[in-house]
Amino acid sequence: MALIHLCAVLALLLSTSAVAADVQPRREIRFAVAAHFPPFQSRNAQGQLVGLNIELGNALCEQLNVRCTWVDQVVMENFPALEARQFDAIMGMAPTCSRRRRVSFTDDLYPITTRLVARKTSGLRPDRRSLRGKRVGVLVRSNREAFALSKWAPAGVIIRSFWLNDQLVQGLVSGDIDATLQGAVEIREALLDTPQGLDFDYMGPPVSSGLLGNSVAIAVRKTDTALRNELNHALEQLMQNGEYQRILQPYRLDVLPPHS
């Protein structure tokens, strides 16, 4: 009887310790980021992380009074590493239906638009008939790759996947591909606003699909509802105190591309 009582006491103590551990305040958020997508995330000449997603992540951490740790990734969609707790969240992903089956997402951080970009003289449009037989560049394991392989490739569009955005842009400039499917802000920064982009432009209307998504959010493990709720609350506070608007303003997300 004494032994049973002792076991009960020990179980209670262990349970109390576990609860106490669960309610300890968070001290750090480890954000995964693929740092080669200016103006959202990249490294400057000094090797420092810069960009919209970096600023937003740091602001969220400051609002939550926790340390921000950034973990470099080759690709954004590294769900196995997230589930293995190599980091806590993935910063800056489009919350598509297929991705929601693997992870949970915070509230939207900001909107995104997907565009086809090609030489101005090409006459191409973002549809299967216009692109049949053409080579369209996309980034490996991106939502645009998933869309292009699902919707365009079966109709005879040749999809070329690249690991790095710089490689994709150079392929377009050199003529190795005929067009690219990209985020409007990313390709504007990487090509259209540069001297080598003078002969290129957005072709046709924006491309919309559930496979692409139309916004960016933060991905967390499905079981980590506490972190998701904390980030949502911090984001709401940033919007209320004006810090959110201050961070987004320089990035011109609300400027409509030409020929929209």
Secondary structure, DSSP 8 states (H G I E B T S, - for coil): -HHHHHHHHHHHHHHHHHHHHHTS---EEEEEE-SEETTTEEE-TTS-EESHHHHHHHHHHHHHT-EEEEEE-SSS--HHHHHTTSSSEEEEE---HHHHTT-EE-S--EE--EEEEEEGGG---SSHHHHTT-EEEEETTSHHHHHIIIIIGGGT-EEEEESSHHHHHHHHHHTSSSEEEEEHHHHIIIIITSGGGTTEEEEEEEE--TTT-SEEEEEE-TT-HHHHHHHHHHHHHHHHHTHHHHHHGGG-TTS--TT-
